[in-house]
Amino acid sequence: MKRSVKIVMLINLINYVSNFAFSYAYSNKLINSSMIALGIWALTPYLLATISSFILATDYREELKVFKKEAIADWIVRVISCVLVFQEFKFGFMSKEYIVQQAILVLLLLINIYLEFRMYNKAKAYIYVKKEAKKNEVISEDEKQNIKNMGKAVFLGLISLIIVSAISMSVPSTTHMGAGKVSNIFAIIISTSTFLWFLHSSCEKCRLFYLDKSLAKRIFLRDGFYATIGFVICLLATFEVLGAYHLIYNVSTFIGILFLYPTIRTNRKMAMHHKRVVGILGDNFELYYNCKD
């Protein structure tokens, strides 16, 4: 559990280095003319927010509930820091507005550091009490023989989640960076196509992982339903239905990512179950992995 907190601390460090560097570069007009650089950099906070959300998956890792409140607050503060920086602002370097922005950013950083140290201290004090129950878990023969498909499903779930977060859910921001009309239309087409691919990948992921196909269908429909709501919100912001404010574009992206939470939970559950099955197979892993080849 301490390792999980350390990973969050590292992600948080990268997040704030990116935030400070972006605000400096943007206020000095070092990257304003490069739409590619702006677009790639604008994807960074969404990727980091998605990756760091694993710490919120308390449904399938009981021990993470020890610092659930701190983890939620830590994630929200990190999101606020990104919204503060990754928007179109007119003020220059060392102006009054720039100094206020940086002061708030430093304050948010200190809050994150405080919360993460609280999480780490709670992790150090936590005592595992359920390891024996996990060791005695019974896995069916069919599940053992499905281990190869389980691995494919876990990998597909991770890759599709990162891609949909970076491309589809970020479309409100990427289409309002001053690029031309043709570029914006192209971005909307790409984001929509990516989201449709994500839904197809989610369906395939559930089909590969779950032996109970009715269960696989229910989980896919549930996760897909929430993800679609999130993407629709992002599209509404893109077409300025929710207002023509840069803050709305950024907030809608994070709301879209929040609607991916059921998918994140499913992916986490799959990864943990796959890991348990691999552990139970032990030396027989390769035998079962290649049993259908």
N, C-alpha and C positions, 0 to 999 in steps of 0.2 A: 504493500500500500504506500510505503514511503517513496518507492520508485515512481508511482503514478503522480504523486505530488511534485516530485522533482521534474518530471516531464512537463507538467503544467507550468512550473516555474521557468523552465527553459523557453517554452512557447510564449510565455508572458514577456520575457526578456526580448525575444525576437520581435514581438508585437510592438513594444515601446520603442525599440531601436528604429523599426520601420516607421512608426508614427512621427518621431522627432525628425528623422531624416527627410520624410516626405514634406512635412511642414516647412522645413528649412529650404529644401529644393524648390518647392512650389512658390514660397514667398520671395525667393530670389530669381524666379522665372528661369530656372535652370532646365526644367523639363516641360514647361508649358506648351512648347511648340511640337513636342513629340507625342503624338496620340498613342503610339504603340507603347512607349514607356509609361505613360499615364494609365493606360488600360491594364497593363501587366501589374503595375504597382497597386492599382485600385483593387485587384483581385486578392492581394495578400491578406487583408484583414478578414475577408470572408473564408478563405482557406484556413487561417489560423483559428477562427472562431469555431469552424466545423470540427477541426482536428482536436481542439481542446475540450470539446463537449463530451468526450468519453468519460470525463470525471463525474458527469451528472448521471451516469447510468447506474443508479442505485438499485434498480429493479432486479438486476442479475448479479450484483456484487454487494452483498449485504454490508460488508465492511465499510464501503464508501458512505453509508448513511451516517457514520460517526461525524463527518464534517459536511453533511449535505447543505446546511444553511450557508456555511462559508463558501462552498463551491459554487452555489447558485449566485451569491452576491459577487464573488470574484469574476465569474463569467459575464455578468451584467455590466460590471464596472469596465471590464476589458472591451466590451462591445461599445459602451458609451465613449471610451477614449478614441475608438476608431471613427465613430460618427462625428466626433468633435473635429478630427483632422481631415478625414477624407470627404471633403465637400468643397465646392467652389467658393473660395474667399478672395477678396480684392486687396486686402491690406498687404503691405510690404514687410520685409525683414526688419525687426527691431522697432516696428511701429507700436503704438499703444495697444492696438488690438492683438498684434502678434504676441506681445509680452503677456497679455491676459490669457490668451490661448495656451501658451507654454506653461504658465503658472497653474492653470486648471489641469493640464496634462500631467505635470509633476505631482499634483495633489492626488490624481487618480492612480498614478504609479505607486505612491506611498500607501494608498488604501489597498491596492492589489498585493503589495509586499506584506502588509500587515495580515491580510486574510490568508495568504499562502503560508506564512509562518505559523499561524494558528492551526491550519490544516496539517502542516508537517508535525507539529507538536502532538496533535491528537493522533496522528498516524503512528508516531513513536510509542505512544502510550497504549495503543490498541493491542489486544491479545486475541489471536486467532483461536476459535473454539470449535470450528466446524470442519476441520480438515478430514477427520476420520470418516464422517458421513459421506464426504465427496469421494473418498477412496473406495468406499463400499458400494458406490452407485452401480446399478446394473444396466448394461448397454445390450440391446438386442443384437442378434447375429446379423439381421438385415441392416442395422445402422452401421455395424462394423464394416460390412461389405460396401456401404455407401460412402466410405471415408474419402474417396477420391473426389466424388461429386461435392461433398461437404467443403473440401478445400477450395474447389473452383467457385462455389457459391460465396464463400467468405471473401475471396479475392475480388470477385465481380462486384459484391456489395460495397467494398471499400472504394474501388476505383470509380464506380458509377456515382457514388455519393460525393466524392471530391470534385468530379467533373461537373455534375449538375449544380453544385454550390458555386463553383468558380465561373461557370458560363451562363447557365439559365437564370439563376437567382440574382446575378449581378447585372442583368440587362438594363435595369433602370439607370444605373450609374454610367455604364459604358455607352449608352445612347445619348447621354447629356453632357458630354465632355467637349463639345464644340466641333465634333466631326461633321462631315457633310451628310446630306439627306440619304444619299446612296449607301454610305457606310452604316448609317443607323438602320436602314431597312435590312441590310445584310446581317447586322448584329442580331436583329429580331428574328430573322429566319434561322440563323445558326442556333440561337438560344432555344427556339421552339423545337427545332429538330433534335437538339441535344436532350431536351426534356422528354420528348417522345421515345428517344433511345433509352433514357433512364427508366421510363416505365416498362419498356420491353425487357431491360436488364433485370429490373426488380422481379418481374414475372418469372424470368428464367432462373434467377437466384433462388426464389422460393421453390420452384419445381425441382431444382437440383438438390436442395438441402432436405426438404421435408418428404418423408415417405408417405405420409397422409396427405393426399392431394387436395382433399377438401379443406384441410387446415392451411395448406400452402395458398390456396385460392383466397381464403378469408384474410390471411395476413397480407397478401399482396393488395387486395382491394382496400383494406384499411389504410395501409401505408401510402398507397397510390392516391387515395382520396384526400388525405391531408396534404401530401406533396402538391397535388393539383391546385388546392386552395391557395397554397403559398405562391405557386407560380402565377396564378391568375392575379393575385395582389400585385406581384411584380410587373405584370403586363399592364395593369390599370395605372400603376405609377409611371410606367414607360410612356403611355399615351396621355399622360397628364390629367387623367380622370380624377385623381386624388389631389391635384394642385400642381402648379409649376414651380416647386421649390426644391432646391438641391438637397435640403435636409430630408425631404420626403423620399427622394430617390434612395438615399442611404438607409433610412429606417425601413423602407419597404423591403430592401434586400435582406436585412437581418430578420424581419418578420417572416420572409419566405424561408430562410434557413431554420427558424424556429419550427415551422410546419414540417420540417424534415426530421423532427425529433423522433416520431414513431419509427421512421426508417433507421435512424441511428440506434435506437433501442433494439430493433430486430437484428441489425448487423452485429451489435455487441453480443446479443444472446447467441447468435450463430457462432461467432468467433470463440466464445467461452465454451460452448458445448463441443465444438470441434476440438479444442485444446484438451478437454477432458477425455474425449474418445481416443485421441492420439496417446494420451498418457496411459489409458487403460490397455490399449493394444501393445504398448511397449515394444518388445523385440519383434512382435508379429506385425508391426505397422506396414512394412514393405510387402509382406505376403497379402494382406488385405487390400493395400493400395493398388496392387497389380492383379487382383483376383479376377477382374473382368476383362483384362487385356488379352 
